[in-house]
Amino acid sequence: MPSKITGDVVDALQHCRLKAYYQLRGEQGTQSGYEKLLIEQRVNQEPRIIEKIQREYGEAEIATNLKLSAASLSKRASLILGGLLEDDRYAVHFDALRKIDGPSALGAYRYEPVLFCAAPRVRALDRQQLATRAVLLAKIQKTLPNGGTVYLGQNSARTSIRFGSSLTRAENILKEAERLQRAEAPPKLLLNDHCRICLFRDRCRDQAIREDNLSLLRGIGENAIKRYARKDILTLTQLAHTFRPRRCGKRADIPLTRRDHALHALAIRDRTIYVLGAPTIPEARVRIYVDMEGDPEVGFIYLIGLVVCEGERVEHYSFWADDEKGEADMFTRFLDTVAQYDAPRLYSYGNYERTAIARMRRQARRKKPVDAILAALTNVLTIIYPHFYFPTYSNGLKETAGCLGCRWTEPDASGTESVVWRKNWEKTGDASWKVKLIQYNLEDCEAL
């Protein structure tokens, strides 16, 4: 029997209908380390935000833990800390509500939702979460708020946002939640990027492998899967049978840029690595493999790893920054190390490193060494994507290099898990977390 639609269910719908369906029915999963970190950050942030709000408003202006209704909102509290909107369908918690001027069913005033956010900036998910609360609030005051308030980051900075088209999407999310509440069967399984941190990730992946689900292939989106379904192609094995080698013609010398999903499916079916076309890889006597780790919330790089190959000689470097202030010094040490080598070729896996170097260039005193690195940097993934088809479900470094025999010391090593390790180091100062991060970073370089 489905339960009431909670805030967790509504928020889950931003990622996955199946996740929301499971939560409606009280299914239990296993939280990832990253999800635990987000919950911990929010728990730690909430008292600081409440303290700031209490300084902004007088004690008589604040109401606490109200069950939201026309009667409770008619008491005209300037700010409501902790509200619960509950009816036959919903039981959604509000962090807070703020009274503003404007007509509504309540009178010459109305309320807009307030969100507590541990991140330092408003993300699309936060904006949408706030918009769904605004649509629910309109059920009581009969007027849609045009915006909301978010308290952000360590300093609990207050910012106002306007919803715009987010309200339309919020209304559609709530309609979908009500459909799932009435549904007798679960929605179709579709894996996506959220799966890596979802509490149902193992359950869904096992099901997808049993079904030979097309969404296992990370390059295929939902719209492409629907197009294949209209052709009665429902599994990876069926997709593999559709591959047809291209004929060599007048356009054979044009560089490949697209991914052939049918050939990828064939590689998985045959457990074979296929190479399409004639890939070229820039070479040099000195080859430098670079991998960077950063804080996605704050947006700074705290670790740069290098593996330098010059003939038979192989050298390893790790550059570490304790905080944002140390990033510039770390970057300078990176530049100085690369400058020791004559005309090196650098390699990265993905565009993260190029984006980070380009950002740090803006603060660098010496532009020419940075420009030389950017000119010599090759994103290996841009070569793999159109040419190499591994028997793996994604082109991620862990899967691709793992297919070639690479292994990581930590069994759960991943980019998201490294964020957890970094936060643990910041919180405890325990050197073992730093050691683990440096080891993981260099193993990424070795895999590359």
MOHUNOR-V239817 format. One record per backbone hydrogen bond with DSSP energy under -1.0 kcal/mol. CO is the residue of the C=O (numbers start at 1). NH is the residue of the N-H. E is the energy in kcal/mol with one decimal. If there is no record, write none. Layout:
CO,NH,E / CO,NH,E
This chain:
5,91,-2.5 / 6,10,-2.2 / 7,11,-2.8 / 8,12,-2.2 / 9,13,-1.4 / 11,14,-1.3 / 12,15,-2.0 / 12,16,-2.8 / 16,20,-1.6 / 17,21,-2.2 / 18,22,-2.5 / 19,23,-2.2 / 20,24,-2.2 / 21,25,-1.2 / 22,27,-2.6 / 23,26,-1.5 / 24,3,-3.1 / 32,36,-2.2 / 33,37,-1.8 / 34,38,-2.1 / 35,39,-2.1 / 36,40,-2.5 / 37,41,-2.6 / 38,42,-2.0 / 39,43,-2.5 / 40,44,-2.4 / 41,45,-1.7 / 42,46,-2.1 / 45,49,-1.9 / 46,50,-2.6 / 47,51,-2.3 / 48,52,-1.9 / 49,53,-2.6 / 50,54,-2.5 / 51,55,-1.2 / 52,56,-1.5 / 53,57,-2.1 / 58,61,-1.4 / 61,79,-1.9 / 63,81,-3.3 / 66,84,-2.4 / 69,73,-2.3 / 70,74,-1.2 / 72,75,-1.0 / 73,76,-1.5 / 78,99,-2.6 / 79,63,-2.5 / 80,97,-1.9 / 81,65,-3.3 / 82,66,-1.4 / 83,94,-3.2 / 84,68,-2.3 / 85,92,-2.4 / 89,5,-3.2 / 90,87,-2.2 / 92,85,-2.8 / 94,83,-2.0 / 95,82,-2.0 / 96,114,-2.5 / 97,80,-2.6 / 98,112,-2.1 / 100,110,-2.3 / 104,107,-1.1 / 107,104,-2.2 / 108,102,-1.6 / 110,100,-3.0 / 112,98,-2.6 / 113,149,-2.0 / 114,96,-1.2 / 115,151,-2.5 / 119,153,-1.7 / 123,127,-2.3 / 124,128,-2.2 / 125,129,-2.3 / 126,130,-2.4 / 127,131,-1.9 / 128,132,-2.1 / 129,133,-1.4 / 130,134,-1.7 / 131,135,-2.0 / 132,136,-2.0 / 133,137,-2.4 / 134,138,-1.5 / 136,139,-1.3 / 137,140,-1.5 / 137,141,-2.0 / 138,142,-1.7 / 141,105,-2.8 / 146,163,-2.5 / 148,161,-2.3 / 149,115,-2.7 / 150,159,-2.5 / 151,117,-2.7 / 152,157,-1.9 / 153,156,-1.5 / 157,152,-3.0 / 159,150,-2.9 / 161,148,-1.8 / 163,166,-2.0 / 164,167,-1.4 / 165,169,-1.6 / 166,170,-2.3 / 167,171,-2.4 / 168,172,-1.9 / 169,173,-2.2 / 170,174,-2.2 / 171,175,-2.0 / 172,176,-2.2 / 173,177,-2.1 / 174,178,-1.9 / 175,179,-2.0 / 176,180,-2.5 / 177,181,-1.8 / 178,182,-1.3 / 179,183,-1.3 / 192,195,-1.4 / 194,197,-1.9 / 198,201,-1.4 / 199,30,-2.4 / 200,204,-2.5 / 201,205,-2.3 / 202,206,-2.3 / 203,207,-1.9 / 204,208,-2.7 / 205,209,-2.4 / 206,210,-2.1 / 207,211,-2.3 / 208,213,-2.7 / 212,236,-2.0 / 213,216,-1.7 / 214,217,-1.8 / 217,220,-2.1 / 221,225,-2.1 / 222,226,-2.0 / 223,227,-1.9 / 224,228,-2.3 / 225,229,-2.3 / 226,230,-1.7 / 228,231,-1.2 / 228,233,-2.6 / 229,232,-2.0 / 235,239,-2.1 / 236,240,-2.4 / 237,241,-1.3 / 239,242,-1.4 / 240,243,-1.4 / 249,252,-1.6 / 251,254,-1.7 / 260,264,-1.9 / 261,265,-2.5 / 262,266,-2.0 / 263,267,-2.3 / 264,268,-1.9 / 265,269,-2.5 / 266,270,-2.9 / 267,271,-1.0 / 267,272,-1.7 / 274,389,-2.9 / 286,345,-2.6 / 287,309,-3.1 / 288,347,-2.5 / 289,307,-1.9 / 291,305,-3.0 / 293,302,-2.0 / 293,303,-1.5 / 295,299,-2.8 / 300,295,-2.5 / 302,321,-2.6 / 303,293,-2.6 / 304,319,-2.6 / 305,291,-2.0 / 306,317,-2.4 / 307,289,-2.7 / 308,315,-2.5 / 309,287,-2.6 / 310,313,-1.9 / 313,310,-2.8 / 315,308,-2.9 / 317,306,-2.5 / 319,304,-2.3 / 324,327,-1.3 / 326,330,-2.2 / 327,331,-2.5 / 328,332,-2.0 / 329,333,-2.1 / 330,334,-1.9 / 331,335,-2.4 / 332,336,-2.6 / 333,337,-1.9 / 334,338,-2.2 / 335,339,-2.2 / 337,340,-1.1 / 338,341,-1.7 / 345,288,-2.9 / 346,378,-2.4 / 347,290,-2.8 / 348,380,-2.6 / 351,355,-2.3 / 352,356,-2.3 / 353,357,-2.8 / 354,358,-2.5 / 355,359,-1.9 / 356,360,-2.5 / 357,361,-1.7 / 367,371,-2.7 / 368,372,-2.4 / 369,373,-1.7 / 370,374,-2.5 / 371,375,-2.2 / 372,376,-1.4 / 376,346,-2.0 / 378,348,-2.4 / 379,382,-1.4 / 380,383,-1.2 / 380,384,-2.2 / 381,385,-2.9 / 383,387,-1.0 / 384,388,-2.3 / 387,276,-3.2 / 389,274,-2.3 / 390,392,-2.2 / 393,218,-2.3 / 396,400,-2.9 / 397,401,-2.5 / 398,402,-1.4 / 399,403,-1.9 / 401,406,-2.4 / 402,405,-1.4 / 410,413,-1.6 / 414,418,-1.9 / 416,420,-1.2 / 417,421,-2.1 / 418,422,-2.3 / 419,423,-2.2 / 420,424,-2.2 / 421,425,-2.1 / 422,426,-2.6 / 423,427,-2.1 / 424,428,-2.4 / 425,429,-2.9 / 430,433,-1.3 / 431,435,-2.4 / 432,436,-2.1 / 433,437,-2.1 / 434,438,-2.5 / 435,439,-2.4 / 436,440,-2.4 / 437,441,-2.6 / 438,442,-2.4 / 439,443,-2.1 / 440,444,-1.7 / 441,445,-1.8 / 442,446,-2.6 / 443,447,-2.3 / 444,448,-2.3
